Amino acid sequence: MLAKIQKLIKTGLEKAQPDGSADKQSTLHLAAAALLIEVSVADFEQQPEEQQVVMQALQKAFGLDAEAVTELLALASHASAEATS
């Protein structure tokens, strides 16, 4: 799983900006979201309660609203899937 997260971060850094630079805060948010997703599905099940806890944790940790967290989780899910393909 660590290799997958490292690949996700590296991919995020390379793709974040057209010139190859990245917004470190956005990369941190994306990596944290991806890690939380991976932990929540580590038992090969995802309960609605787990998803709610992940959303609340991201909102609290990064001061994001529900819409921003939903978008962040979608990006993290996509990036995580892309990193493993």
C-alpha positions as CSV (number, residue, x, y, z in Angstrom):
1,M,0.0,0.0,0.0
2,L,2.9,2.4,0.7
3,A,4.2,2.0,-2.8
4,K,0.8,2.8,-4.2
5,I,0.6,6.0,-2.1
6,Q,4.1,7.0,-3.1
7,K,3.2,6.5,-6.8
8,L,0.0,8.5,-6.3
9,I,2.0,11.4,-4.7
10,K,4.6,11.3,-7.5
11,T,1.9,11.2,-10.2
12,G,0.1,14.1,-8.5
13,L,3.3,16.1,-8.3
14,E,4.1,15.5,-12.0
15,K,0.5,16.3,-13.2
16,A,-0.5,19.0,-10.8
17,Q,0.6,22.0,-12.8
18,P,1.4,22.4,-16.5
19,D,5.0,23.3,-15.7
20,G,5.4,20.3,-13.5
21,S,5.3,22.2,-10.2
22,A,2.6,21.3,-7.7
23,D,0.6,23.0,-5.1
24,K,2.0,21.2,-2.0
25,Q,-1.2,21.7,0.0
26,S,-3.4,20.2,-2.7
27,T,-1.0,17.3,-3.1
28,L,-1.1,16.7,0.7
29,H,-4.9,16.8,0.7
30,L,-5.0,14.3,-2.2
31,A,-2.5,12.0,-0.6
32,A,-4.3,12.1,2.8
33,A,-7.7,11.4,1.1
34,A,-6.2,8.5,-0.9
35,L,-4.7,7.0,2.2
36,L,-8.0,7.3,4.2
37,I,-9.8,5.6,1.3
38,E,-7.3,2.8,1.2
39,V,-7.6,2.3,5.0
40,S,-11.4,2.3,4.8
41,V,-11.5,-0.5,2.2
42,A,-8.6,-2.5,3.7
43,D,-11.1,-5.1,4.9
44,F,-12.6,-5.2,1.3
45,E,-15.8,-3.6,2.5
46,Q,-16.9,0.0,2.8
47,Q,-19.6,0.8,5.2
48,P,-21.5,4.1,4.9
49,E,-20.3,4.9,8.4
50,E,-16.7,4.6,7.3
51,Q,-17.3,6.9,4.4
52,Q,-18.9,9.5,6.7
53,V,-15.9,9.3,9.1
54,V,-13.5,9.8,6.2
55,M,-15.5,12.9,5.1
56,Q,-15.6,14.3,8.6
57,A,-11.9,13.8,9.1
58,L,-11.0,15.6,5.9
59,Q,-13.4,18.4,6.7
60,K,-11.9,18.9,10.2
61,A,-8.2,18.4,9.2
62,F,-8.2,20.7,6.2
63,G,-11.1,23.0,6.9
64,L,-13.0,22.0,3.8
65,D,-16.7,22.1,3.2
66,A,-18.7,19.0,2.2
67,E,-18.7,19.8,-1.5
68,A,-14.9,20.2,-1.5
69,V,-14.4,17.0,0.4
70,T,-16.7,15.2,-2.1
71,E,-14.6,16.5,-5.0
72,L,-11.4,15.6,-3.2
73,L,-12.5,12.1,-2.5
74,A,-13.5,11.6,-6.2
75,L,-10.1,12.8,-7.3
76,A,-8.4,10.6,-4.8
77,S,-10.3,7.6,-5.8
78,H,-9.5,8.2,-9.5
79,A,-5.8,8.9,-8.8
80,S,-5.6,5.8,-6.6
81,A,-7.1,3.6,-9.3
82,E,-4.8,5.2,-11.9
83,A,-1.8,4.6,-9.7
84,T,-2.5,0.9,-9.5
85,S,-3.2,0.3,-13.2
